[in-house]
Amino acid sequence: MMNSMTYKGYFARVEFDPRENIFVGRVLGVSDRISFHGDTVNELTDDFHQAVDHYLEDCAKTGRDPQKPASGKLMLRIRPEVHAAVGIAAAAAGKSINQWVDEVLARAAHA
């Protein structure tokens, strides 16, 4: 089971706090701390949406660009033999390395 949520391109990890008997979440991938909580899944979801909306409104009011969790660019350092094998696998699939890696990483991330 994955303990995550997504809203407007922002991803959050959710945990249950047994001491407080509430769900607690935190948005991942941005340096600003965006957290939220709720007693029920519906309250948690509502508070998550409100927290992201508040963050975006605050960024607009202060004239700063909101951070996004990812740019879509990923720089990797891998062993040359892995790089060669990736190139061969991509070519065999009739795809560019970027296309092939995108598909492989998407499958792995959603497994």
C-alpha angles and dihedrals in degrees: 000000000000116000098205141110135196132206130165090348094308120120126207136190117222129205134175116241105208093189092059095027092228140113114249126196139186129194111240130215100032127093093221111088109243113175136163141173144194143179092229135029090254092052090046092051093047092048091048091053091046092049093052092044090049090050092051092046091049091051090051092049093049094043098241129129113250114240117247120213093237139009097208092248119109123182115200135184110206135164114276092241091055090048090052092048091049091051091051093046091049093048091048089053090049092244139115117255089252093053093045095046091046090056094044093048092046091053092047094047092051096043 
